[in-house]
């Protein structure tokens, strides 16, 4: 592989072992490496996650070694789902959904990690310092809003008893955000708080947030779809802060967004009400979407039928899923 990539053996071994971070390469050399890997048959999906992996490394390094950075990277941009999932892979071993269905390969004879899971002490240090980062960002006022929101969300990946208690206290202390009605400057923080509470097993705040801070408020509905578009890759441009959520939804791909929401409706049962409401809002704004991908529409129809038959969702979700089902049926006739 070193010969095929045009580098010396020690360099290649350093990349594989982690002794030489790829982020330390010159930009041109990294671009050349990516092109060579693709030409030699590398999985395009895995290769497409390289930027997110570099961001995940940067976030983890900045958190574990805060003295080495002037400003935490979570304060400078809205991180993507791919980055969050790759961080989770390093923290708790959960394989990102983008890679879960990819083929696995037998291990080589030489030493190699089976997954990018951090050692236990590094994971403990990461979460401890991330909690400190979240606390200090909260004290920073408006200037720390983005850093606090994103740090708090990543803290929810820590499942140790002490961390769960800290998270529960920190999140419930922010319930005033969830109680606000409609769009507010702290809407994104409230949304992240409500979704993080679901990870801890408390689903009621998310139901309350949908009822109070999303439903029947045009600005909030737009913000929700914009956020989903960014999170699910339908909005591809990087965003420096949460302000993009207030923009008119003209820059993202509706079909790609629908595909991501339908997949989530299948894969994330704890968030079924949020996915349901978002699909309802998307199809209300774009009722033609089922015609753009009939196979996707069939998958959604089957899932909505199952959820409605199970009768285990909230009254609002029942009404909205029924409306979604009606749109799907109308597009078939």
C-alpha positions, 0 to 999 in steps of 0.5 A, a space after each residue: 500500500 505504501 508503494 501504491 500510494 507513493 509514500 515510504 513504509 514508515 509513513 504508511 505505518 504511522 498513518 495506520 497506527 495513529 502516530 502520524 495524524 492525517 491532519 498534519 499532512 499538507 493539503 495538496 498531499 492529502 488531496 493526492 492521497 484521497 485520489 490515489 485511494 479512490 483509484 485503487 478501489 477504496 470504498 467511496 462512502 468510507 472515503 467520503 467520510 474522511 473530512 468528517 473523520 478529520 473534524 472528529 479527531 480535531 474535536 476530540 483532541 481539542 477537548 482532551 488537550 484544551 491547552 493546545 488550542 486557542 478556541 474550541 472547534 465546536 464554537 466555530 461551526 455547526 457540526 454535522 451528523 457524520 462528525 457526531 457519529 464518528 465521535 460516538 464511534 470513538 467514544 462508545 463503539 457504535 458504528 456510524 449508520 453510513 458504515 454499518 452496512 459496508 463489508 467488513 474485512 478480516 484483520 491483518 497479521 500485523 497489529 491493527 485496531 478493529 475500531 477507532 475506540 479510544 482507551 478508557 482513560 481517554 474517554 473518561 478525560 474527554 467527557 470530563 473536560 467536555 462537561 467543563 467546556 459546556 459549563 464554561 460556555 454557558 457562563 460566557 453568555 451569548 458568545 458561548 451559545 453554540 459551544 454550549 449547545 454542541 458540547 452538551 449534546 455530545 455529553 449525552 453519549 456518556 452513559 456512566 452513572 455519574 455522567 447521566 446524573 450530571 446530564 440530567 441535572 444540566 438538561 433539566 436546568 434548561 427546561 425553561 428553553 423548552 417551555 418557550 413558545 415558537 421561535 426564539 434566539 435559543 430555539 436551536 439550544 432548546 431543540 438539542 436539549 429536548 433531543 438529548 433528554 430522549 437519549 437519557 430516556 425522558 421523551 416528554 420534553 421533546 413532545 412538549 417542544 413539538 407542541 409549544 415551540 414548533 407546531 403552528 409557528 412558521 419560523 420554527 417549522 422553517 428552522 426545524 426543516 433547515 436544521 434537518 436538511 443540514 444534519 441529514 446532508 440535504 444542505 451541503 454548505 458548512 454553517 458557522 452558526 445557527 443563524 442559517 435555520 432562519 433562512 428561507 429553505 431554498 438551498 437544500 434538496 427536498 428529496 434527499 431530506 425526505 430520504 433521511 427522515 424516512 430512514 430515521 423513522 425506521 431507525 430511531 424509535 425514540 424520536 418517532 414523534 420528531 421524525 413524524 412531525 418533520 415529515 408532515 411539515 415537509 410533505 405539507 410544503 412539498 406534496 409532490 415529493 412522493 412522485 419523485 421517488 416511488 420506492 421511498 414513498 412505498 417504504 414510508 407508506 408501509 412504515 406509517 401503516 405499521 405505526 398507525 396500526 400499533 397505536 403506540 404514538 402520541 395523538 399529534 403524531 397519529 393525526 400527522 401520520 394520517 395526513 402523511 398517509 393521505 398524501 401518499 395515497 393521493 399521489 398513487 391515484 
